[in-house]
Amino acid sequence: MKKLEIVGYDFCPFCQPSIITLNEKAAEFSVTYIEPDDKPDWVYQVSPQGKTPFLLVNGQPLFESAAMNEFVNDATIGDLHPEDAFEKAQNRMWISRSYDLLGHIYEMKTTNDQDVFDAEKEKLTVKLRSLDDVIGQKPFFNGSNFCLVDTAFAPVLRTITMLDDHFATGILDGLPNVARWSSNILNRPSVRASVVENLDANSAAKIATSNSFVVRRRKIAAV
């Protein structure tokens, strides 16, 4: 049995898919959270530029969130990919798209420019609208079977829900299928157990202390 250890920040969305997959399979693993501004020396011995997250497999590092998640899926009992080769390729395509959405969300959280915020929200909404059509009435991406696409989108949907709940961004307005899918994913035990306690509240509090437009927008709306 390989020894698996995930190393990253407690708020890092790129750790979560692999943690969810391992939780889903009840596999044995550990998670080591480090401070981004105070990385221990041993991290630089593993990752010379200090890049995280990474997965240690019997002490050997593996980088990149998608590669980590594919590996833990392959290295543990069960398979969260569909058996059909074409469906599996489609799933991988959607997994890659999940990272694009995280980029738009990051800009929305951090920009202090309304035009940038509006442009990024529009890009995000267009992509989510196409996803809403794909999801349809299915509980999870592939239907009743929870899969790696669901694990990849979990941090995306968690952050969107946090922004909608705390800053009234309305990202999921008019997207009933994605909203239902999001609820199904975020309420799944393996997903709930994949993050530290109070992550969403702490993330919202951190954003609230910034000068980002999403904070000013909420204050203006409250007047």
ChimeraX commands (.cxc) that place a marker at each C-alpha (Angstrom):
marker #1 position 0.00,0.00,0.00 radius 0.5
marker #1 position 1.42,3.38,-1.04 radius 0.5
marker #1 position 1.74,6.10,1.59 radius 0.5
marker #1 position -0.18,9.16,0.39 radius 0.5
marker #1 position 0.27,12.65,1.82 radius 0.5
marker #1 position -1.25,15.84,0.38 radius 0.5
marker #1 position 0.61,19.07,1.15 radius 0.5
marker #1 position -0.88,22.53,0.60 radius 0.5
marker #1 position -2.67,25.51,2.13 radius 0.5
marker #1 position -5.88,25.01,4.09 radius 0.5
marker #1 position -7.74,27.36,1.72 radius 0.5
marker #1 position -6.25,25.96,-1.50 radius 0.5
marker #1 position -8.92,24.82,-3.99 radius 0.5
marker #1 position -6.41,22.65,-5.85 radius 0.5
marker #1 position -6.01,20.27,-2.89 radius 0.5
marker #1 position -9.70,19.57,-2.54 radius 0.5
marker #1 position -10.40,17.28,-5.54 radius 0.5
marker #1 position -7.82,14.70,-4.45 radius 0.5
marker #1 position -8.97,14.86,-0.83 radius 0.5
marker #1 position -12.56,14.32,-1.96 radius 0.5
marker #1 position -11.60,11.34,-4.12 radius 0.5
marker #1 position -9.67,9.75,-1.26 radius 0.5
marker #1 position -12.54,10.44,1.15 radius 0.5
marker #1 position -15.00,8.96,-1.32 radius 0.5
marker #1 position -12.99,5.76,-1.46 radius 0.5
marker #1 position -12.30,5.65,2.29 radius 0.5
marker #1 position -8.60,5.39,1.42 radius 0.5
marker #1 position -5.82,5.89,3.93 radius 0.5
marker #1 position -3.99,9.22,3.51 radius 0.5
marker #1 position -2.85,12.30,5.39 radius 0.5
marker #1 position -3.02,16.04,4.76 radius 0.5
marker #1 position -0.36,18.51,5.86 radius 0.5
marker #1 position -1.37,22.16,5.78 radius 0.5
marker #1 position 1.35,24.79,5.64 radius 0.5
marker #1 position 1.34,28.58,5.84 radius 0.5
marker #1 position 1.87,30.20,2.42 radius 0.5
marker #1 position 4.06,32.95,3.88 radius 0.5
marker #1 position 6.02,30.68,6.21 radius 0.5
marker #1 position 6.81,27.48,4.35 radius 0.5
marker #1 position 9.05,25.05,6.23 radius 0.5
marker #1 position 12.45,24.26,4.77 radius 0.5
marker #1 position 11.47,20.68,3.91 radius 0.5
marker #1 position 8.90,21.98,1.42 radius 0.5
marker #1 position 11.69,23.59,-0.63 radius 0.5
marker #1 position 13.62,20.34,-0.56 radius 0.5
marker #1 position 10.64,18.65,-2.21 radius 0.5
marker #1 position 9.58,21.63,-4.33 radius 0.5
marker #1 position 12.58,23.94,-5.00 radius 0.5
marker #1 position 10.35,26.89,-5.96 radius 0.5
marker #1 position 7.96,26.23,-3.09 radius 0.5
marker #1 position 5.13,25.29,-5.43 radius 0.5
marker #1 position 2.10,23.71,-3.79 radius 0.5
marker #1 position -0.03,21.70,-3.58 radius 0.5
marker #1 position 1.72,18.43,-4.16 radius 0.5
marker #1 position 1.09,14.80,-3.40 radius 0.5
marker #1 position 3.78,12.71,-1.75 radius 0.5
marker #1 position 3.64,9.08,-2.85 radius 0.5
marker #1 position 5.99,7.10,-0.64 radius 0.5
marker #1 position 7.88,10.37,-0.27 radius 0.5
marker #1 position 8.05,11.13,-4.01 radius 0.5
marker #1 position 6.28,14.33,-5.14 radius 0.5
marker #1 position 3.57,14.66,-7.76 radius 0.5
marker #1 position 2.41,18.12,-8.82 radius 0.5
marker #1 position -0.64,19.58,-10.61 radius 0.5
marker #1 position -4.13,19.13,-9.22 radius 0.5
marker #1 position -5.57,17.12,-12.13 radius 0.5
marker #1 position -2.59,14.75,-12.22 radius 0.5
marker #1 position -2.80,14.25,-8.46 radius 0.5
marker #1 position -6.49,13.43,-8.63 radius 0.5
marker #1 position -6.06,11.04,-11.56 radius 0.5
marker #1 position -3.30,9.25,-9.68 radius 0.5
marker #1 position -5.20,8.80,-6.43 radius 0.5
marker #1 position -8.18,7.54,-8.42 radius 0.5
marker #1 position -5.98,4.98,-10.21 radius 0.5
marker #1 position -3.98,4.00,-7.13 radius 0.5
marker #1 position -6.95,3.23,-4.88 radius 0.5
marker #1 position -9.79,0.72,-5.03 radius 0.5
marker #1 position -12.68,1.71,-7.28 radius 0.5
marker #1 position -12.87,4.11,-10.21 radius 0.5
marker #1 position -14.60,7.50,-10.30 radius 0.5
marker #1 position -14.19,7.67,-14.08 radius 0.5
marker #1 position -16.76,6.14,-16.46 radius 0.5
marker #1 position -15.72,2.92,-18.19 radius 0.5
marker #1 position -16.45,4.12,-21.73 radius 0.5
marker #1 position -13.32,5.64,-23.31 radius 0.5
marker #1 position -15.17,8.51,-25.02 radius 0.5
marker #1 position -17.14,9.40,-21.89 radius 0.5
marker #1 position -13.89,9.32,-19.91 radius 0.5
marker #1 position -12.28,11.72,-22.41 radius 0.5
marker #1 position -15.28,14.04,-22.16 radius 0.5
marker #1 position -15.01,13.96,-18.38 radius 0.5
marker #1 position -11.35,14.94,-18.59 radius 0.5
marker #1 position -12.28,17.82,-20.90 radius 0.5
marker #1 position -14.73,19.18,-18.33 radius 0.5
marker #1 position -12.20,18.72,-15.54 radius 0.5
marker #1 position -9.76,20.94,-17.45 radius 0.5
marker #1 position -12.50,23.55,-17.86 radius 0.5
marker #1 position -13.05,23.69,-14.11 radius 0.5
marker #1 position -9.66,25.36,-13.71 radius 0.5
marker #1 position -10.66,28.11,-16.15 radius 0.5
marker #1 position -13.63,28.91,-13.93 radius 0.5
marker #1 position -11.39,29.23,-10.89 radius 0.5
marker #1 position -9.45,31.90,-12.78 radius 0.5
marker #1 position -12.58,33.98,-13.40 radius 0.5
marker #1 position -13.65,33.56,-9.77 radius 0.5
marker #1 position -10.25,34.67,-8.50 radius 0.5
marker #1 position -10.44,37.86,-10.56 radius 0.5
marker #1 position -13.95,38.55,-9.27 radius 0.5
marker #1 position -12.78,38.16,-5.67 radius 0.5
marker #1 position -9.69,40.32,-5.97 radius 0.5
marker #1 position -10.16,43.05,-8.58 radius 0.5
marker #1 position -10.97,46.57,-7.41 radius 0.5
marker #1 position -12.17,47.53,-10.89 radius 0.5
marker #1 position -15.89,47.26,-11.66 radius 0.5
marker #1 position -15.31,46.76,-15.39 radius 0.5
marker #1 position -13.00,43.82,-14.72 radius 0.5
marker #1 position -15.48,42.37,-12.22 radius 0.5
marker #1 position -18.37,42.64,-14.69 radius 0.5
marker #1 position -16.31,41.17,-17.53 radius 0.5
marker #1 position -15.13,38.21,-15.46 radius 0.5
marker #1 position -18.63,37.55,-14.14 radius 0.5
marker #1 position -19.97,37.54,-17.70 radius 0.5
marker #1 position -17.30,35.06,-18.83 radius 0.5
marker #1 position -18.06,32.86,-15.84 radius 0.5
marker #1 position -21.81,33.03,-16.42 radius 0.5
marker #1 position -21.50,32.09,-20.09 radius 0.5
marker #1 position -19.48,28.99,-19.21 radius 0.5
marker #1 position -21.82,28.03,-16.38 radius 0.5
marker #1 position -24.81,28.43,-18.70 radius 0.5
marker #1 position -23.38,25.83,-21.08 radius 0.5
marker #1 position -22.74,23.59,-18.09 radius 0.5
marker #1 position -26.34,24.06,-16.94 radius 0.5
marker #1 position -27.50,22.53,-20.21 radius 0.5
marker #1 position -25.11,19.58,-19.84 radius 0.5
marker #1 position -26.13,18.85,-16.24 radius 0.5
marker #1 position -29.85,18.94,-16.95 radius 0.5
marker #1 position -31.80,17.02,-14.30 radius 0.5
marker #1 position -28.90,14.75,-13.31 radius 0.5
marker #1 position -27.89,14.71,-9.62 radius 0.5
marker #1 position -24.19,14.47,-10.54 radius 0.5
marker #1 position -22.24,15.06,-13.73 radius 0.5
marker #1 position -22.52,11.46,-14.95 radius 0.5
marker #1 position -25.95,10.86,-13.50 radius 0.5
marker #1 position -26.33,8.92,-10.27 radius 0.5
marker #1 position -22.61,8.08,-10.07 radius 0.5
marker #1 position -20.37,10.61,-8.33 radius 0.5
marker #1 position -17.27,11.11,-10.49 radius 0.5
marker #1 position -13.98,12.98,-10.87 radius 0.5
marker #1 position -15.72,15.85,-12.66 radius 0.5
marker #1 position -17.81,16.38,-9.53 radius 0.5
marker #1 position -14.65,16.39,-7.39 radius 0.5
marker #1 position -12.99,18.93,-9.70 radius 0.5
marker #1 position -15.97,21.29,-9.64 radius 0.5
marker #1 position -16.48,21.05,-5.87 radius 0.5
marker #1 position -14.06,23.92,-5.03 radius 0.5
marker #1 position -15.48,25.97,-7.91 radius 0.5
marker #1 position -19.04,25.58,-6.68 radius 0.5
marker #1 position -18.02,26.07,-3.05 radius 0.5
marker #1 position -16.43,29.43,-3.83 radius 0.5
marker #1 position -19.33,30.54,-6.02 radius 0.5
marker #1 position -21.77,29.65,-3.23 radius 0.5
marker #1 position -19.65,31.58,-0.72 radius 0.5
marker #1 position -19.66,34.66,-2.96 radius 0.5
marker #1 position -23.40,34.39,-3.58 radius 0.5
marker #1 position -24.19,33.90,0.12 radius 0.5
marker #1 position -21.87,36.55,1.56 radius 0.5
marker #1 position -21.64,39.14,-1.22 radius 0.5
marker #1 position -24.92,38.66,-3.15 radius 0.5
marker #1 position -23.10,38.19,-6.46 radius 0.5
marker #1 position -26.01,36.26,-7.98 radius 0.5
marker #1 position -23.70,34.04,-10.02 radius 0.5
marker #1 position -26.08,31.07,-9.92 radius 0.5
marker #1 position -29.20,33.12,-10.67 radius 0.5
marker #1 position -30.99,31.61,-13.65 radius 0.5
marker #1 position -28.92,28.42,-13.50 radius 0.5
marker #1 position -31.24,25.98,-11.71 radius 0.5
marker #1 position -29.46,22.83,-12.83 radius 0.5
marker #1 position -26.02,24.01,-11.74 radius 0.5
marker #1 position -27.52,25.28,-8.47 radius 0.5
marker #1 position -29.05,21.88,-7.74 radius 0.5
marker #1 position -25.86,20.09,-8.78 radius 0.5
marker #1 position -23.87,22.40,-6.52 radius 0.5
marker #1 position -26.10,21.59,-3.56 radius 0.5
marker #1 position -25.81,17.85,-4.21 radius 0.5
marker #1 position -22.01,18.04,-4.36 radius 0.5
marker #1 position -21.45,20.38,-1.42 radius 0.5
marker #1 position -23.71,18.35,0.86 radius 0.5
marker #1 position -21.97,15.07,0.09 radius 0.5
marker #1 position -20.05,13.78,3.16 radius 0.5
marker #1 position -16.79,13.27,1.25 radius 0.5
marker #1 position -16.92,16.89,0.09 radius 0.5
marker #1 position -17.92,18.35,3.44 radius 0.5
marker #1 position -14.97,16.55,5.04 radius 0.5
marker #1 position -12.50,17.81,2.42 radius 0.5
marker #1 position -12.03,21.30,3.87 radius 0.5
marker #1 position -11.12,22.78,7.22 radius 0.5
marker #1 position -13.84,23.96,9.59 radius 0.5
marker #1 position -15.33,27.41,8.86 radius 0.5
marker #1 position -13.48,27.71,5.54 radius 0.5
marker #1 position -16.30,29.61,3.82 radius 0.5
marker #1 position -16.83,32.05,6.69 radius 0.5
marker #1 position -13.10,32.67,7.02 radius 0.5
marker #1 position -12.72,33.16,3.27 radius 0.5
marker #1 position -15.59,35.66,3.24 radius 0.5
marker #1 position -14.10,37.52,6.22 radius 0.5
marker #1 position -10.75,37.78,4.45 radius 0.5
marker #1 position -12.37,39.17,1.30 radius 0.5
marker #1 position -14.42,41.62,3.40 radius 0.5
marker #1 position -11.23,43.27,4.70 radius 0.5
marker #1 position -9.94,43.91,1.18 radius 0.5
marker #1 position -10.53,46.81,-1.18 radius 0.5
marker #1 position -11.98,44.58,-3.88 radius 0.5
marker #1 position -14.97,45.71,-5.89 radius 0.5
marker #1 position -17.11,42.80,-4.70 radius 0.5
marker #1 position -16.92,44.28,-1.19 radius 0.5
marker #1 position -17.68,47.85,-2.31 radius 0.5
marker #1 position -20.52,46.52,-4.46 radius 0.5
marker #1 position -22.18,44.93,-1.44 radius 0.5
marker #1 position -21.82,48.13,0.60 radius 0.5
marker #1 position -23.35,50.21,-2.20 radius 0.5
marker #1 position -26.28,47.80,-2.52 radius 0.5
marker #1 position -26.90,47.99,1.23 radius 0.5
marker #1 position -27.29,51.78,1.19 radius 0.5
marker link #1:1,2 radius 0.2
marker link #1:2,3 radius 0.2
marker link #1:3,4 radius 0.2
marker link #1:4,5 radius 0.2
marker link #1:5,6 radius 0.2
marker link #1:6,7 radius 0.2
marker link #1:7,8 radius 0.2
marker link #1:8,9 radius 0.2
marker link #1:9,10 radius 0.2
marker link #1:10,11 radius 0.2
marker link #1:11,12 radius 0.2
marker link #1:12,13 radius 0.2
marker link #1:13,14 radius 0.2
marker link #1:14,15 radius 0.2
marker link #1:15,16 radius 0.2
marker link #1:16,17 radius 0.2
marker link #1:17,18 radius 0.2
marker link #1:18,19 radius 0.2
marker link #1:19,20 radius 0.2
marker link #1:20,21 radius 0.2
marker link #1:21,22 radius 0.2
marker link #1:22,23 radius 0.2
marker link #1:23,24 radius 0.2
marker link #1:24,25 radius 0.2
marker link #1:25,26 radius 0.2
marker link #1:26,27 radius 0.2
marker link #1:27,28 radius 0.2
marker link #1:28,29 radius 0.2
marker link #1:29,30 radius 0.2
marker link #1:30,31 radius 0.2
marker link #1:31,32 radius 0.2
marker link #1:32,33 radius 0.2
marker link #1:33,34 radius 0.2
marker link #1:34,35 radius 0.2
marker link #1:35,36 radius 0.2
marker link #1:36,37 radius 0.2
marker link #1:37,38 radius 0.2
marker link #1:38,39 radius 0.2
marker link #1:39,40 radius 0.2
marker link #1:40,41 radius 0.2
marker link #1:41,42 radius 0.2
marker link #1:42,43 radius 0.2
marker link #1:43,44 radius 0.2
marker link #1:44,45 radius 0.2
marker link #1:45,46 radius 0.2
marker link #1:46,47 radius 0.2
marker link #1:47,48 radius 0.2
marker link #1:48,49 radius 0.2
marker link #1:49,50 radius 0.2
marker link #1:50,51 radius 0.2
marker link #1:51,52 radius 0.2
marker link #1:52,53 radius 0.2
marker link #1:53,54 radius 0.2
marker link #1:54,55 radius 0.2
marker link #1:55,56 radius 0.2
marker link #1:56,57 radius 0.2
marker link #1:57,58 radius 0.2
marker link #1:58,59 radius 0.2
marker link #1:59,60 radius 0.2
marker link #1:60,61 radius 0.2
marker link #1:61,62 radius 0.2
marker link #1:62,63 radius 0.2
marker link #1:63,64 radius 0.2
marker link #1:64,65 radius 0.2
marker link #1:65,66 radius 0.2
marker link #1:66,67 radius 0.2
marker link #1:67,68 radius 0.2
marker link #1:68,69 radius 0.2
marker link #1:69,70 radius 0.2
marker link #1:70,71 radius 0.2
marker link #1:71,72 radius 0.2
marker link #1:72,73 radius 0.2
marker link #1:73,74 radius 0.2
marker link #1:74,75 radius 0.2
marker link #1:75,76 radius 0.2
marker link #1:76,77 radius 0.2
marker link #1:77,78 radius 0.2
marker link #1:78,79 radius 0.2
marker link #1:79,80 radius 0.2
marker link #1:80,81 radius 0.2
marker link #1:81,82 radius 0.2
marker link #1:82,83 radius 0.2
marker link #1:83,84 radius 0.2
marker link #1:84,85 radius 0.2
marker link #1:85,86 radius 0.2
marker link #1:86,87 radius 0.2
marker link #1:87,88 radius 0.2
marker link #1:88,89 radius 0.2
marker link #1:89,90 radius 0.2
marker link #1:90,91 radius 0.2
marker link #1:91,92 radius 0.2
marker link #1:92,93 radius 0.2
marker link #1:93,94 radius 0.2
marker link #1:94,95 radius 0.2
marker link #1:95,96 radius 0.2
marker link #1:96,97 radius 0.2
marker link #1:97,98 radius 0.2
marker link #1:98,99 radius 0.2
marker link #1:99,100 radius 0.2
marker link #1:100,101 radius 0.2
marker link #1:101,102 radius 0.2
marker link #1:102,103 radius 0.2
marker link #1:103,104 radius 0.2
marker link #1:104,105 radius 0.2
marker link #1:105,106 radius 0.2
marker link #1:106,107 radius 0.2
marker link #1:107,108 radius 0.2
marker link #1:108,109 radius 0.2
marker link #1:109,110 radius 0.2
marker link #1:110,111 radius 0.2
marker link #1:111,112 radius 0.2
marker link #1:112,113 radius 0.2
marker link #1:113,114 radius 0.2
marker link #1:114,115 radius 0.2
marker link #1:115,116 radius 0.2
marker link #1:116,117 radius 0.2
marker link #1:117,118 radius 0.2
marker link #1:118,119 radius 0.2
marker link #1:119,120 radius 0.2
marker link #1:120,121 radius 0.2
marker link #1:121,122 radius 0.2
marker link #1:122,123 radius 0.2
marker link #1:123,124 radius 0.2
marker link #1:124,125 radius 0.2
marker link #1:125,126 radius 0.2
marker link #1:126,127 radius 0.2
marker link #1:127,128 radius 0.2
marker link #1:128,129 radius 0.2
marker link #1:129,130 radius 0.2
marker link #1:130,131 radius 0.2
marker link #1:131,132 radius 0.2
marker link #1:132,133 radius 0.2
marker link #1:133,134 radius 0.2
marker link #1:134,135 radius 0.2
marker link #1:135,136 radius 0.2
marker link #1:136,137 radius 0.2
marker link #1:137,138 radius 0.2
marker link #1:138,139 radius 0.2
marker link #1:139,140 radius 0.2
marker link #1:140,141 radius 0.2
marker link #1:141,142 radius 0.2
marker link #1:142,143 radius 0.2
marker link #1:143,144 radius 0.2
marker link #1:144,145 radius 0.2
marker link #1:145,146 radius 0.2
marker link #1:146,147 radius 0.2
marker link #1:147,148 radius 0.2
marker link #1:148,149 radius 0.2
marker link #1:149,150 radius 0.2
marker link #1:150,151 radius 0.2
marker link #1:151,152 radius 0.2
marker link #1:152,153 radius 0.2
marker link #1:153,154 radius 0.2
marker link #1:154,155 radius 0.2
marker link #1:155,156 radius 0.2
marker link #1:156,157 radius 0.2
marker link #1:157,158 radius 0.2
marker link #1:158,159 radius 0.2
marker link #1:159,160 radius 0.2
marker link #1:160,161 radius 0.2
marker link #1:161,162 radius 0.2
marker link #1:162,163 radius 0.2
marker link #1:163,164 radius 0.2
marker link #1:164,165 radius 0.2
marker link #1:165,166 radius 0.2
marker link #1:166,167 radius 0.2
marker link #1:167,168 radius 0.2
marker link #1:168,169 radius 0.2
marker link #1:169,170 radius 0.2
marker link #1:170,171 radius 0.2
marker link #1:171,172 radius 0.2
marker link #1:172,173 radius 0.2
marker link #1:173,174 radius 0.2
marker link #1:174,175 radius 0.2
marker link #1:175,176 radius 0.2
marker link #1:176,177 radius 0.2
marker link #1:177,178 radius 0.2
marker link #1:178,179 radius 0.2
marker link #1:179,180 radius 0.2
marker link #1:180,181 radius 0.2
marker link #1:181,182 radius 0.2
marker link #1:182,183 radius 0.2
marker link #1:183,184 radius 0.2
marker link #1:184,185 radius 0.2
marker link #1:185,186 radius 0.2
marker link #1:186,187 radius 0.2
marker link #1:187,188 radius 0.2
marker link #1:188,189 radius 0.2
marker link #1:189,190 radius 0.2
marker link #1:190,191 radius 0.2
marker link #1:191,192 radius 0.2
marker link #1:192,193 radius 0.2
marker link #1:193,194 radius 0.2
marker link #1:194,195 radius 0.2
marker link #1:195,196 radius 0.2
marker link #1:196,197 radius 0.2
marker link #1:197,198 radius 0.2
marker link #1:198,199 radius 0.2
marker link #1:199,200 radius 0.2
marker link #1:200,201 radius 0.2
marker link #1:201,202 radius 0.2
marker link #1:202,203 radius 0.2
marker link #1:203,204 radius 0.2
marker link #1:204,205 radius 0.2
marker link #1:205,206 radius 0.2
marker link #1:206,207 radius 0.2
marker link #1:207,208 radius 0.2
marker link #1:208,209 radius 0.2
marker link #1:209,210 radius 0.2
marker link #1:210,211 radius 0.2
marker link #1:211,212 radius 0.2
marker link #1:212,213 radius 0.2
marker link #1:213,214 radius 0.2
marker link #1:214,215 radius 0.2
marker link #1:215,216 radius 0.2
marker link #1:216,217 radius 0.2
marker link #1:217,218 radius 0.2
marker link #1:218,219 radius 0.2
marker link #1:219,220 radius 0.2
marker link #1:220,221 radius 0.2
marker link #1:221,222 radius 0.2
marker link #1:222,223 radius 0.2
view
